[in-house]
């Protein structure tokens, strides 16, 4: 691991035009950006302290930051991206990209005990290569955040062919134990200039309180209200939310819920 970190450190140094490569290391990466058209804001800090790696994030409308974990290998992957960025480019007078994010991206490096800060602009007036690398780093960190969120969320996967003719009706209860977050498209196999293809994703609920949650998910040609789902269809699965608000699939509760439905309606 030490040899690997030293090689990455050398790469960082050469990109920033400094000497004494073996003494320069990535300390932290932070960014704060907003997307006006969807009223979204994300502020993140990832840092290395000795042999410890930590991260925190805050999303609108969160009231306080949340933490997430990462490994040395995660930090190495981020370091490789940052190493390609070079010195911050001057902001263009004319739009260069179609970037929808606006904000700042800050990198802190340490050379012989001295911190060196490089601040980059996030936005459509930034250089294209710089924008691509910043977005690659941001998307990598967002995957770490999603990894942390997954532990406290119920996620029901779905797939469908395009063009879409069917819709999914979903419901979870007791409703006060969870908050429905919406439908997320994670993969799409479709070219812009062609018909057909497919997509897949998840329906997500955030855990709010401990307890047992039952979920219904039905694919049909029209939207079903929750009363239609719970009375006319068998539940698909059950989850247990523990005291730490971590979510666990329960085979026993799922079988019990399905048996209860069959006894009641058949």
Secondary structure, DSSP 8 states (H G I E B T S, - for coil): -HHHHHHHHHHHHHHTT-S-GGGEEEEEEEEEEEEGGGTEEEEEEEEEETTEEEEEEEETT-SS-EEEE--HHHHHHHHHHHTT--S-----SS--S----EEEEEEEEEETTEEEEEEEEESTTS-HHHHHHHHHHHHHHHHHHHHHHHTTEEEEEEEEESS---EEEEEEESGGGEEEEEEEEEEEE--TTS---EEEEEEEEEE-SSEEEEEEEEEESS---HHHHHHHS---EEEEE-TT--EEE-HHHHHHHHHHHHHHH-
